Amino acid sequence: MSLKISTLPILALFSIFFPLTDSVDFNYPVVFNFGDSNSDTGGLVAGLADHLDPPYGQIYFQKPSGRFCDGRLIIDFLMDAMDLPFLNPYLDSIGIPSFRKGCNFAAAGSTILPATASSVSPFSFGIQVAQFLRFKARVLDLLAKTKKLAKYLPPEDYFEKGLYMFDIGQNDLAGAFYSKSLDQILASIPTILTEFEAGIKKLYDQGARNFWVHNTGPLGCLAQNVAKFGTDPLKLDELGCVSSHNQASRLLNLQLHALCIMLQAQYSDANVTYVDIFTIKSNLVADYSRYGFEQPIMACCGYGGAPLNYDSRIACGQTKMVNGSSASAEGCSDSTEYVNWDGIHYTEAANQYVSSQILTGKYSDPPFSDDMPFLLKLKF
């Protein structure tokens, strides 16, 4: 597989370069990912024996793949760029999945804080870390007993040499807005990050040394949140996004960044890279037409038409009775014109753009632009 970004200008990848840093070498033999729907490659669907309906997966996989997208996610593009295969979900046991090059513990709807009875996903960050601990123990136990499984499982040294990726926290904020005030949500952020730090420490104690942390995107720019919390124009910013949600995202990111800096100082033999997804996505929403998009907030797959094409009663791909009539949430004719796929998640085209910006290195701390041998493999 090769990363194809044919619709994006080459200059977008090479515009700004920074001095060489030692933090990212991109020669990782394996990737372990923890997160929510932004990086779930099929975990929740497998774990809950659930399913997604078409048109999910229509662009790249030609069928639902367990991803909450019309195609590939950011993590798919990043794996591709590192010349590694797409990650198989830890929770999907069918088809003899190979975990030699990595494993994905992410599950849609997951939070950093422990799940509650009303949570969409029971697989909170602490559970995902616990799953990893079991995964590692089982791998080492099996490899000690037989060599037959070596082609499916990572060798012991990969656990220290591998890249540990994180994209989680969005649901902690988004869900809280349904029952808490903005002040309460902002006050809860330190507790959320204490839980995240605890998980990182457990992984470090197990030998993890390379940490790649995505911050949270602009929640207020998702059609779902605009539909629910943005009915009063005074609550929207100049881009049409819900101000309170983006304020919460910014504060979480500010404190997450500080935590990453602290972790880097505390773990001097580790590499901690913080990636500013919020700025990349905000720039996309603000200058969408510059990057070839026509709709920055309206959902491609949904029901209700403009301006949001989102109705919380009907999920993408479903048909239900609404006000006594049958209604279907269908996909738009060309998802590459939309930033938002289903009111909550981004389209493959938007994920492709975000990935290209991540790969410039300028949105990371520390930046890594000069340390990018894989860029030569990109095909335009």
C-alpha positions as CSV (number, residue, x, y, z in Angstrom):
1,M,0.0,0.0,0.0
2,S,1.2,3.5,-0.7
3,L,-0.1,6.8,0.6
4,K,-1.8,8.7,-2.2
5,I,-2.5,12.3,-1.7
6,S,-3.2,13.2,-5.3
7,T,-5.6,16.0,-4.6
8,L,-3.3,17.9,-2.3
9,P,-0.5,20.2,-3.4
10,I,3.0,18.9,-2.9
11,L,4.0,22.1,-1.2
12,A,1.6,21.3,1.6
13,L,3.9,18.5,2.6
14,F,7.2,20.4,2.2
15,S,6.3,24.0,3.1
16,I,8.1,24.4,6.4
17,F,11.1,22.4,7.8
18,F,12.5,22.4,11.3
19,P,15.9,21.3,12.7
20,L,16.5,17.6,13.1
21,T,15.2,16.2,16.4
22,D,15.9,12.9,18.0
23,S,12.3,12.2,19.0
24,V,10.8,10.6,15.9
25,D,12.7,8.2,13.6
26,F,9.7,6.5,11.9
27,N,11.5,3.2,11.7
28,Y,9.2,1.6,14.1
29,P,8.7,-2.2,13.7
30,V,5.3,-2.2,15.3
31,V,2.5,0.2,16.4
32,F,0.1,-0.1,19.3
33,N,-2.8,2.3,19.2
34,F,-5.2,3.4,21.9
35,G,-8.2,5.6,21.2
36,D,-11.8,6.2,20.2
37,S,-13.7,6.3,16.8
38,N,-11.0,8.6,15.3
39,S,-8.7,5.6,15.1
40,D,-11.0,2.6,15.6
41,T,-10.4,0.1,12.8
42,G,-13.2,-2.3,13.9
43,G,-12.8,-2.7,17.6
44,L,-16.2,-1.6,18.8
45,V,-18.1,-3.4,16.1
46,A,-16.3,-6.7,16.9
47,G,-16.4,-6.2,20.7
48,L,-20.1,-5.5,20.8
49,A,-21.0,-7.8,17.9
50,D,-22.5,-4.7,16.2
51,H,-22.4,-3.6,12.6
52,L,-22.2,-0.5,10.4
53,D,-24.4,-0.2,7.3
54,P,-23.4,1.1,3.9
55,P,-22.4,3.6,2.8
56,Y,-19.8,3.3,5.6
57,G,-16.5,2.1,3.9
58,Q,-17.7,2.9,0.4
59,I,-14.6,4.8,-0.8
60,Y,-11.7,2.5,-0.1
61,F,-13.0,-0.8,1.3
62,Q,-16.2,-0.9,-0.9
63,K,-18.0,-2.1,2.2
64,P,-18.3,-1.3,5.9
65,S,-14.9,-2.0,7.5
66,G,-15.7,-1.3,11.1
67,R,-14.4,2.2,10.7
68,F,-16.8,5.2,11.3
69,C,-15.9,6.7,8.0
70,D,-16.5,6.4,4.3
71,G,-13.0,5.0,3.9
72,R,-9.7,5.3,5.6
73,L,-8.8,7.0,8.9
74,I,-5.9,9.2,9.9
75,I,-4.2,6.2,11.5
76,D,-4.5,4.2,8.2
77,F,-2.7,7.0,6.3
78,L,0.0,7.2,9.0
79,M,0.5,3.4,9.0
80,D,0.8,3.6,5.2
81,A,3.3,6.4,5.4
82,M,5.5,4.3,7.8
83,D,5.2,1.4,5.3
84,L,3.3,-0.7,7.8
85,P,0.0,-2.6,7.3
86,F,-3.3,-1.4,8.6
87,L,-3.8,-2.3,12.2
88,N,-6.0,-5.2,13.2
89,P,-8.3,-4.6,16.1
90,Y,-7.4,-6.5,19.3
91,L,-11.1,-7.4,19.7
92,D,-11.5,-9.0,16.3
93,S,-10.5,-12.7,16.3
94,I,-11.9,-13.8,12.9
95,G,-9.8,-14.3,9.9
96,I,-6.5,-15.2,11.6
97,P,-5.5,-11.5,12.1
98,S,-1.8,-10.8,12.2
99,F,-0.5,-8.7,15.1
100,R,3.2,-8.9,14.2
101,K,3.3,-5.3,13.0
102,G,0.9,-3.9,15.7
103,C,-2.4,-4.1,17.3
104,N,-5.3,-1.6,17.7
105,F,-7.0,-1.3,21.1
106,A,-9.1,1.7,20.0
107,A,-12.9,1.4,20.2
108,A,-15.5,4.0,19.1
109,G,-17.2,5.9,21.9
110,S,-14.4,5.2,24.3
111,T,-13.4,7.7,27.0
112,I,-10.3,8.3,29.1
113,L,-12.3,8.1,32.3
114,P,-13.8,4.8,33.3
115,A,-17.0,3.8,31.4
116,T,-20.4,4.1,33.1
117,A,-23.6,2.3,32.5
118,S,-24.6,4.8,29.9
119,S,-21.3,4.8,28.0
120,V,-21.4,4.0,24.3
121,S,-18.3,1.9,24.8
122,P,-17.2,-0.1,27.8
123,F,-13.6,-0.1,26.5
124,S,-12.3,3.0,28.3
125,F,-8.6,4.0,28.2
126,G,-7.9,2.0,31.4
127,I,-9.5,-1.1,29.8
128,Q,-7.5,-0.6,26.6
129,V,-4.3,-0.5,28.6
130,A,-5.3,-3.6,30.5
131,Q,-6.0,-5.3,27.2
132,F,-2.5,-4.4,26.0
133,L,-1.0,-5.8,29.2
134,R,-2.8,-9.1,28.6
135,F,-1.9,-9.0,24.9
136,K,1.8,-8.6,25.7
137,A,1.8,-11.3,28.4
138,R,0.0,-13.8,26.0
139,V,2.3,-13.0,23.1
140,L,5.4,-13.7,25.2
141,D,3.9,-16.8,26.6
142,L,2.9,-18.2,23.2
143,L,6.3,-17.3,21.6
144,A,8.0,-19.1,24.5
145,K,6.0,-22.3,23.7
146,T,6.1,-22.4,19.9
147,K,7.8,-20.7,17.0
148,K,4.8,-21.5,14.7
149,L,3.1,-18.2,15.7
150,A,6.1,-16.0,15.2
151,K,4.8,-14.7,11.9
152,Y,1.6,-13.5,13.6
153,L,3.0,-12.0,16.8
154,P,5.6,-9.3,17.6
155,P,8.9,-10.5,19.1
156,E,9.7,-9.3,22.6
157,D,12.0,-6.5,21.6
158,Y,9.3,-4.9,19.5
159,F,7.4,-3.9,22.6
160,E,10.2,-1.5,23.5
161,K,11.1,-0.4,20.0
162,G,7.4,0.1,18.9
163,L,5.4,3.3,18.6
164,Y,2.5,3.8,21.1
165,M,-0.2,6.1,19.6
166,F,-3.0,7.8,21.4
167,D,-6.1,9.6,20.1
168,I,-8.6,9.8,22.9
169,G,-10.4,12.3,25.1
170,Q,-13.0,13.7,22.6
171,N,-15.8,11.7,24.1
172,D,-15.0,12.7,27.7
173,L,-15.8,16.3,26.7
174,A,-18.6,15.7,24.1
175,G,-20.6,13.4,26.4
176,A,-20.2,15.7,29.4
177,F,-22.0,18.6,27.7
178,Y,-25.3,16.6,27.9
179,S,-25.4,16.7,31.7
180,K,-22.8,19.3,32.9
181,S,-22.2,23.0,32.7
182,L,-19.1,24.4,30.9
183,D,-17.5,25.3,34.2
184,Q,-18.0,21.8,35.5
185,I,-16.5,20.3,32.3
186,L,-13.5,22.6,32.5
187,A,-13.0,21.7,36.1
188,S,-13.0,18.0,35.3
189,I,-10.1,18.1,32.8
190,P,-7.3,17.6,35.4
191,T,-9.1,14.4,36.6
192,I,-9.4,13.2,33.0
193,L,-5.7,13.8,32.4
194,T,-4.7,12.1,35.7
195,E,-6.3,9.0,34.3
196,F,-4.5,9.4,31.0
197,E,-1.2,9.8,32.9
198,A,-1.8,6.7,34.9
199,G,-2.3,4.7,31.7
200,I,0.9,6.1,30.2
201,K,2.9,5.2,33.3
202,K,1.6,1.6,33.1
203,L,2.8,1.3,29.5
204,Y,6.1,2.9,30.4
205,D,6.6,0.4,33.2
206,Q,6.0,-2.3,30.6
207,G,8.8,-1.0,28.4
208,A,7.0,1.5,26.1
209,R,9.4,4.3,25.2
210,N,7.9,6.0,22.1
211,F,4.7,7.9,22.7
212,W,2.7,9.7,20.0
213,V,-0.2,11.7,21.4
214,H,-2.9,13.4,19.3
215,N,-4.8,16.2,21.0
216,T,-8.5,16.7,20.6
217,G,-10.1,18.4,17.5
218,P,-12.6,21.3,17.4
219,L,-15.6,19.5,18.9
220,G,-17.8,22.6,18.3
221,C,-17.4,22.2,14.5
222,L,-19.1,18.8,14.4
223,A,-22.6,18.9,12.9
224,Q,-23.9,16.8,15.8
225,N,-22.9,19.4,18.4
226,V,-24.0,22.3,16.2
227,A,-27.5,20.7,15.9
228,K,-27.8,20.1,19.6
229,F,-26.0,23.0,21.2
230,G,-25.9,25.7,18.5
231,T,-29.5,26.5,17.9
232,D,-28.8,30.0,19.4
233,P,-26.6,31.9,17.0
234,L,-25.0,33.7,19.9
235,K,-23.4,30.4,20.9
236,L,-21.6,30.0,17.6
237,D,-18.3,31.5,16.6
238,E,-17.4,33.1,13.3
239,L,-17.0,29.7,11.7
240,G,-20.4,28.5,12.8
241,C,-18.9,26.2,15.5
242,V,-20.2,26.0,19.1
243,S,-17.9,28.2,21.1
244,S,-18.2,26.3,24.4
245,H,-17.2,23.0,22.9
246,N,-14.1,24.5,21.3
247,Q,-13.2,26.3,24.5
248,A,-13.3,22.9,26.3
249,S,-11.2,21.3,23.6
250,R,-8.6,24.1,23.8
251,L,-8.3,23.8,27.6
252,L,-8.0,20.0,27.5
253,N,-5.3,20.4,24.8
254,L,-3.4,23.1,26.7
255,Q,-3.2,20.8,29.8
256,L,-2.5,17.7,27.7
257,H,0.4,19.5,26.1
258,A,1.8,20.5,29.5
259,L,1.4,16.8,30.6
260,C,3.4,15.6,27.6
261,I,6.2,18.1,28.4
262,M,6.2,16.9,32.0
263,L,6.2,13.2,30.9
264,Q,9.2,13.9,28.6
265,A,11.1,15.4,31.5
266,Q,10.1,12.6,33.8
267,Y,10.9,9.8,31.4
268,S,14.3,11.0,30.0
269,D,14.8,7.7,28.1
270,A,11.5,8.0,26.3
271,N,10.3,10.1,23.3
272,V,7.0,11.9,23.7
273,T,5.5,13.6,20.7
274,Y,2.5,15.8,21.0
275,V,0.5,16.4,17.8
276,D,-1.8,19.4,17.4
277,I,-4.8,17.9,15.6
278,F,-7.0,20.8,16.8
279,T,-5.1,23.4,14.8
280,I,-5.0,21.2,11.6
281,K,-8.7,20.6,11.7
282,S,-9.6,24.2,12.6
283,N,-7.6,25.4,9.7
284,L,-9.4,23.0,7.4
285,V,-12.8,24.2,8.6
286,A,-11.8,27.8,8.3
287,D,-10.2,27.5,4.8
288,Y,-12.0,24.4,3.5
289,S,-12.4,25.8,-0.1
290,R,-8.7,26.3,-0.4
291,Y,-8.2,22.6,0.1
292,G,-10.8,21.5,-2.4
293,F,-13.8,21.1,-0.1
294,E,-17.3,22.6,-0.4
295,Q,-18.9,21.8,2.9
296,P,-16.9,22.3,6.2
297,I,-19.6,21.3,8.7
298,M,-22.6,19.8,7.0
299,A,-22.7,15.9,7.1
300,C,-22.3,14.0,3.8
301,C,-24.3,11.0,5.2
302,G,-27.3,12.1,7.2
303,Y,-30.9,13.2,7.1
304,G,-32.5,16.6,7.1
305,G,-30.7,18.5,4.3
306,A,-28.9,21.8,4.6
307,P,-27.5,23.4,6.6
308,L,-26.4,20.4,8.7
309,N,-28.0,17.3,7.2
310,Y,-27.9,15.7,10.6
311,D,-30.7,14.2,12.7
312,S,-29.8,12.4,15.9
313,R,-32.7,10.0,15.4
314,I,-31.3,8.5,12.3
315,A,-27.7,7.3,12.0
316,C,-25.9,7.2,8.7
317,G,-27.1,4.3,6.6
318,Q,-30.2,3.7,8.6
319,T,-33.9,4.0,7.7
320,K,-36.4,4.7,10.5
321,M,-39.9,6.1,11.0
322,V,-39.8,9.9,11.7
323,N,-43.0,11.7,12.4
324,G,-45.0,8.9,10.9
325,S,-43.0,8.6,7.7
326,S,-40.1,6.5,6.6
327,A,-36.8,8.4,6.5
328,S,-33.3,7.4,5.4
329,A,-29.9,8.8,6.2
330,E,-28.1,8.4,2.9
331,G,-24.7,9.4,1.7
332,C,-24.1,12.4,-0.5
333,S,-23.1,12.1,-4.2
334,D,-19.4,13.0,-3.6
335,S,-18.0,12.7,-0.1
336,T,-14.7,14.2,-1.3
337,E,-16.5,17.6,-1.2
338,Y,-17.3,17.2,2.5
339,V,-15.1,17.5,5.6
340,N,-17.7,15.8,7.8
341,W,-18.9,12.3,7.0
342,D,-21.8,11.5,9.4
343,G,-22.1,14.5,11.7
344,I,-19.5,13.2,14.1
345,H,-16.6,11.8,12.1
346,Y,-14.5,13.1,9.2
347,T,-14.5,11.8,5.6
348,E,-11.6,9.9,4.1
349,A,-10.8,13.0,2.1
350,A,-10.6,15.1,5.2
351,N,-8.6,12.4,7.0
352,Q,-6.2,12.4,4.1
353,Y,-5.7,16.1,4.4
354,V,-5.2,16.0,8.2
355,S,-2.6,13.2,7.7
356,S,-0.7,15.2,5.1
357,Q,-0.5,18.1,7.6
358,I,0.7,15.8,10.4
359,L,3.4,14.6,8.1
360,T,4.8,18.1,7.6
361,G,6.0,17.8,11.2
362,K,5.2,21.5,11.9
363,Y,2.2,20.7,14.1
364,S,4.2,18.5,16.5
365,D,6.1,19.2,19.6
366,P,8.9,18.5,19.1
367,P,8.7,19.0,15.3
368,F,10.2,16.3,13.2
369,S,10.2,17.5,9.6
370,D,13.8,16.7,8.7
371,D,13.5,13.2,10.1
372,M,11.1,11.9,7.5
373,P,12.7,9.2,5.2
374,F,9.2,7.8,4.3
375,L,8.3,11.0,2.5
376,L,10.2,9.8,-0.5
377,K,7.8,6.9,-0.7
378,L,4.7,9.2,-1.1
379,K,3.0,9.1,-4.5
380,F,1.1,12.0,-5.9
